[in-house]
Amino acid sequence: MAPPRNMVEAEALGETTLRMTIPADAAPQRADRVAADLSGLSRSHVQRLIAEGRLTADGRPLKSNALVPGGVVLELVVPPPAPTTIEPRSDIELHVVYEDDDLLIVDKPAGLVVHPAPGHPTGTLVNALLGRGEPLSSEGIAGVQRPGIVHRLDRDTSGLLMVARTDAAQSALQAQLKARRVKKTYLALVAGSVAAGAGRIEAPIGRDPAHRTRMAGVPNGRPATTNYRVKERFEGWTLLELDLVTGRTHQLRVHLAAIGHPIAGDRAYGTGPARRGPDDLPRLFLHAWRLELTSPSSGRLLRAEAPLPPALAGVLETLRAGGARRTSVPGARA
């Protein structure tokens, strides 16, 4: 189907036209990449829309690999979500840390996939939310299998996750993420002794050319920035606070491995002892600990915190009880 010619027609068809202006000082970028960055859609979703002729500049359809300079106004026509049925699951326990009319903040356990995907059609966080009777955002911008989902955590990562209850909240939260106004702080136990008490990692991330299921630091990848602070030191391990400045796939795991301190229990990016972690580590030691954001409706600052789950807290207690040398870092937050 050809894309609508104007906004009125788009609205009549239940479609949404996104008008996006590329910053005037931006270097030329691929059309699919810049449209994904500006719209908040996944790049694969944008590529499918481009193949249908739904991305235009000055009325001319663009190809995915077209280089688009700064100052150009793009229009992307997003169709309504296709009818789909996601099975509500009331048997999956959810821990809600905060809720209001706009959003929920949940503490996701490790092992729980966020939304249905190939290989995981059910048993996800979305299934659990629907089983709870949540009036989730149905806006097509998130994709038909991801109602209300604003951002994601890997299956093996635990911690705080925002969920939109309305379309307006979803758009507002995505805008905050894009503007980097949401502060996401993680806790990670990493291999070795991190020399500096605090630091910043800036390295672009893209698909690993040798292993397409993994990410890697690559020169032509997307810009990625991580800030870190040492929270506690152990013999052979360091507990870090990590601020996720950008949100690339597997960013923390890739960045920490790149500086020689992979996350404990990381079987994809770790090497040597880091792959298994301390003897009693049952999983990846990565936890989304704190969130700071602005309420979409009231404009007030919201802060949420999720303590380490028992499996990870127990690892630290074992390290302490085992007589490993450790030092608490002055000024580190408890």
matplotlib code that plots the C-alpha trace (Angstrom):
import matplotlib.pyplot as plt

x = [0.0, 1.3, 1.9, -0.7, 0.1, -0.7, -1.4, -5.2, -5.2, -2.8, -5.0, -8.1, -6.3, -5.3, -1.7, 0.7, 3.0, 6.2, 7.9, 11.6, 14.1, 17.8, 20.0, 21.5, 25.1, 24.8, 27.0, 25.4, 23.9, 22.2, 18.4, 17.5, 19.8, 18.8, 15.1, 15.4, 17.3, 14.8, 11.6, 12.5, 11.6, 14.0, 16.2, 14.8, 11.2, 12.3, 13.9, 10.6, 8.7, 11.3, 10.9, 7.2, 8.0, 7.0, 10.1, 10.3, 12.2, 10.6, 8.0, 10.7, 10.9, 14.3, 16.2, 17.7, 21.3, 20.7, 22.9, 20.9, 22.5, 21.7, 18.8, 16.6, 13.0, 12.0, 8.4, 7.8, 4.4, 3.8, 0.9, -1.3, -0.3, -1.6, -4.2, -2.4, -3.2, -0.9, -1.8, -2.3, -0.5, -1.5, 0.9, 4.0, 4.8, 5.6, 7.1, 5.8, 8.1, 6.1, 2.8, 0.6, -1.9, 0.8, 3.3, 4.6, 8.1, 8.7, 11.6, 12.2, 13.8, 16.7, 15.5, 12.3, 12.2, 10.6, 8.3, 7.2, 9.7, 10.7, 11.6, 9.7, 6.0, 4.7, 5.9, 7.3, 6.9, 4.3, 2.2, 2.5, 1.4, -1.6, -2.4, -2.4, -5.0, -2.8, -4.3, -1.0, -0.2, -1.2, 0.7, 2.2, 5.5, 6.5, 5.7, 2.7, 4.4, 5.6, 2.6, 3.7, 7.4, 9.6, 13.0, 14.3, 16.6, 18.4, 16.9, 19.7, 19.7, 17.5, 16.1, 14.0, 12.0, 9.5, 6.2, 3.8, 0.1, -1.0, 0.1, 0.9, 3.0, 4.9, 5.7, 6.8, 9.0, 10.6, 11.3, 13.0, 15.2, 16.1, 17.1, 19.1, 17.0, 16.4, 19.2, 19.7, 22.2, 23.3, 25.4, 27.9, 30.5, 33.5, 36.6, 39.9, 40.7, 39.5, 42.4, 40.6, 37.9, 35.7, 35.9, 34.2, 34.1, 33.4, 33.5, 31.1, 29.2, 27.9, 27.2, 30.3, 31.4, 32.7, 29.8, 26.5, 24.6, 27.0, 27.8, 31.4, 33.3, 33.6, 34.8, 31.6, 29.3, 26.8, 28.3, 28.1, 29.1, 29.2, 30.2, 31.5, 32.3, 33.9, 31.6, 33.5, 36.7, 37.3, 40.2, 40.0, 36.7, 35.3, 31.7, 30.8, 28.0, 27.4, 25.5, 24.1, 24.5, 23.4, 21.4, 23.0, 22.4, 24.7, 26.5, 27.6, 28.8, 30.8, 32.3, 33.5, 34.9, 36.7, 38.6, 39.6, 37.0, 34.2, 31.1, 31.1, 29.1, 29.1, 29.5, 29.2, 31.8, 33.8, 37.0, 38.7, 37.3, 34.9, 32.8, 31.8, 32.4, 32.8, 32.1, 28.5, 27.4, 24.3, 23.9, 25.2, 26.0, 24.2, 21.3, 19.4, 19.5, 18.2, 16.0, 15.4, 12.9, 10.3, 6.6, 4.9, 1.8, 2.9, 6.5, 7.9, 11.1, 10.6, 13.3, 13.1, 15.5, 15.6, 18.0, 20.2, 18.2, 19.2, 21.2, 23.6, 23.5, 24.5, 27.6, 28.8, 28.2, 30.2, 33.1, 33.1, 32.7, 35.4, 38.0, 38.7, 40.4, 38.0, 37.8, 34.7, 35.2, 34.9, 31.7, 30.2, 26.5, 25.1]
y = [0.0, 3.4, 5.8, 8.5, 11.9, 14.1, 14.0, 14.1, 11.0, 9.3, 9.9, 8.7, 5.4, 5.0, 5.6, 8.1, 10.4, 11.3, 14.5, 14.5, 17.2, 16.2, 18.7, 21.1, 20.4, 16.6, 14.7, 12.7, 9.5, 6.4, 7.0, 3.9, 4.7, 8.4, 7.6, 4.9, 7.3, 10.1, 8.0, 5.6, 2.6, -0.3, -0.1, -3.4, -2.0, 1.2, -0.8, -2.7, 0.6, 2.0, -1.1, -0.2, 3.4, 4.9, 7.1, 10.3, 13.6, 16.4, 13.9, 11.5, 7.9, 7.1, 3.8, 2.4, 3.1, 6.6, 9.2, 12.1, 15.4, 17.6, 20.0, 17.6, 17.0, 13.3, 11.9, 8.4, 6.9, 4.3, 1.9, 0.9, -2.3, -5.5, -7.4, -9.7, -11.8, -11.9, -14.4, -12.8, -14.7, -14.3, -17.0, -14.8, -12.8, -9.1, -6.8, -3.2, -0.6, 2.5, 3.2, 6.1, 6.7, 7.1, 4.4, 1.5, 0.8, -2.9, -4.8, -7.5, -10.7, -12.3, -15.0, -13.1, -12.0, -8.5, -9.1, -11.9, -12.7, -15.6, -18.4, -16.7, -16.4, -16.3, -16.3, -12.7, -9.5, -8.3, -11.5, -10.9, -7.3, -8.2, -10.9, -8.2, -6.3, -3.4, -0.9, -0.8, 1.7, 0.2, 2.7, 1.1, 2.9, 0.2, -2.7, -5.0, -7.4, -4.7, -2.8, -0.3, -1.2, 1.9, 0.3, -3.2, -5.2, -8.3, -11.6, -12.2, -8.7, -7.9, -4.6, -1.5, -1.2, 1.6, 0.5, 3.1, 2.8, 5.3, 6.4, 9.9, 8.5, 6.2, 9.1, 11.3, 8.7, 7.8, 11.5, 11.7, 8.7, 10.2, 13.5, 11.5, 12.9, 9.5, 8.5, 4.7, 3.4, -0.3, -2.4, -4.8, -7.1, -7.1, -9.1, -7.7, -4.5, -1.3, 1.1, 4.4, 5.3, 6.7, 7.0, 7.2, 4.7, 6.1, 3.5, 3.0, -0.3, -2.3, -5.8, -8.0, -8.8, -12.2, -13.2, -11.8, -12.6, -10.5, -6.8, -5.3, -2.1, -1.2, 2.0, 2.5, 1.6, 3.9, 6.2, 4.8, 6.2, 4.7, 6.4, 4.2, 4.6, 2.0, 1.2, -1.6, -3.6, -7.3, -9.6, -10.2, -8.4, -4.9, -3.7, -0.8, 1.7, 2.3, 5.2, 4.2, 7.5, 5.9, 2.7, 0.4, -3.3, -5.1, -1.7, -2.3, -5.8, -4.8, -1.6, -3.4, -6.3, -3.8, -2.2, -5.6, -5.9, -8.1, -8.6, -11.7, -14.5, -13.1, -16.2, -14.2, -11.4, -12.7, -14.6, -16.8, -16.5, -13.8, -16.3, -18.2, -15.4, -16.3, -19.9, -19.4, -16.9, -18.3, -15.7, -12.5, -10.0, -7.0, -5.2, -2.1, -0.5, 3.1, 5.2, 8.9, 10.4, 13.1, 12.2, 12.6, 14.2, 16.1, 17.0, 16.1, 14.1, 10.4, 8.3, 4.5, 1.9, -1.9, -3.6, -6.4, -9.7, -12.3, -14.3, -11.4, -10.0, -13.4, -13.5, -10.2, -11.6, -14.7, -12.6, -10.6, -13.6, -15.5, -13.0, -11.5, -8.2, -5.3, -1.6, 0.6, 3.6, 6.9, 8.7, 5.7, 5.5, 2.5]
z = [0.0, -0.9, 2.0, 2.6, 1.0, 4.0, 7.7, 7.3, 5.2, 7.5, 10.5, 8.6, 7.9, 11.6, 10.7, 12.3, 10.3, 12.2, 11.0, 12.1, 11.5, 11.4, 13.3, 10.8, 12.0, 11.8, 9.4, 6.6, 8.0, 6.6, 6.3, 8.3, 11.1, 11.5, 11.2, 13.9, 16.2, 15.8, 15.9, 18.7, 16.5, 16.1, 13.1, 11.7, 12.0, 10.2, 7.4, 6.9, 6.7, 4.2, 2.0, 1.8, 0.7, 4.0, 4.6, 2.5, 2.3, 0.3, -0.9, -2.3, -1.0, 0.5, 0.5, 3.7, 2.6, 1.3, 3.0, 4.4, 5.3, 8.3, 8.1, 6.1, 7.3, 7.2, 7.2, 8.3, 8.1, 10.8, 10.3, 13.2, 14.9, 13.4, 15.4, 17.7, 20.7, 23.7, 26.3, 29.8, 32.5, 36.1, 37.3, 36.8, 39.9, 39.5, 42.0, 41.4, 42.9, 41.9, 40.0, 39.1, 36.3, 33.7, 34.4, 36.4, 37.5, 38.1, 39.5, 36.8, 38.0, 36.1, 33.6, 32.6, 29.0, 28.6, 25.6, 23.3, 20.5, 18.4, 20.8, 23.7, 22.6, 26.2, 29.7, 29.4, 31.4, 28.9, 29.5, 33.2, 32.9, 30.9, 33.4, 36.1, 34.1, 33.1, 30.7, 28.7, 26.0, 22.7, 20.5, 17.5, 18.0, 20.5, 18.1, 18.3, 20.7, 23.1, 24.5, 27.1, 26.9, 26.8, 27.2, 27.8, 30.1, 28.9, 30.1, 32.5, 33.9, 36.9, 38.1, 37.3, 34.2, 33.2, 31.6, 30.1, 30.9, 28.2, 24.7, 26.0, 28.8, 26.3, 24.0, 26.9, 28.4, 25.0, 24.5, 27.9, 27.0, 23.7, 25.4, 28.0, 30.9, 32.4, 34.8, 34.9, 37.4, 37.5, 39.9, 38.5, 40.0, 37.6, 37.3, 38.6, 40.5, 38.7, 39.1, 39.0, 41.6, 38.8, 35.0, 31.7, 28.8, 25.3, 22.6, 19.6, 19.6, 16.7, 15.6, 16.0, 12.4, 13.5, 15.7, 14.5, 17.6, 19.7, 19.9, 19.9, 20.0, 16.3, 14.7, 12.7, 15.5, 17.3, 19.9, 23.4, 26.8, 30.2, 33.5, 36.4, 40.1, 42.4, 45.2, 46.9, 46.3, 46.9, 46.3, 42.5, 42.1, 42.1, 42.7, 40.4, 40.0, 36.3, 34.7, 31.3, 29.4, 26.1, 25.7, 23.2, 23.1, 25.6, 26.2, 29.8, 29.0, 25.9, 27.5, 30.7, 28.7, 26.5, 29.4, 30.8, 33.5, 32.2, 34.4, 36.6, 35.2, 31.6, 29.4, 26.2, 26.8, 29.8, 29.7, 32.3, 35.8, 34.8, 32.8, 35.9, 38.6, 42.3, 43.0, 44.2, 41.5, 39.8, 37.0, 35.4, 38.1, 36.6, 38.2, 37.2, 40.6, 40.4, 38.1, 38.0, 35.6, 35.3, 35.8, 32.4, 34.0, 37.0, 35.9, 39.3, 39.7, 40.4, 42.0, 42.4, 43.7, 43.7, 46.2, 44.9, 44.7, 47.3, 44.8, 44.1, 47.6, 48.9, 46.6, 48.2, 51.7, 50.8, 49.5, 52.8, 55.1, 53.2, 54.4, 51.0, 51.3, 50.6, 51.0, 51.0, 48.8, 50.6, 49.5, 47.8, 48.2, 50.2]

ax = plt.figure().add_subplot(projection="3d")
ax.plot(x, y, z, "-o")
ax.set_aspect("equal")
plt.show()
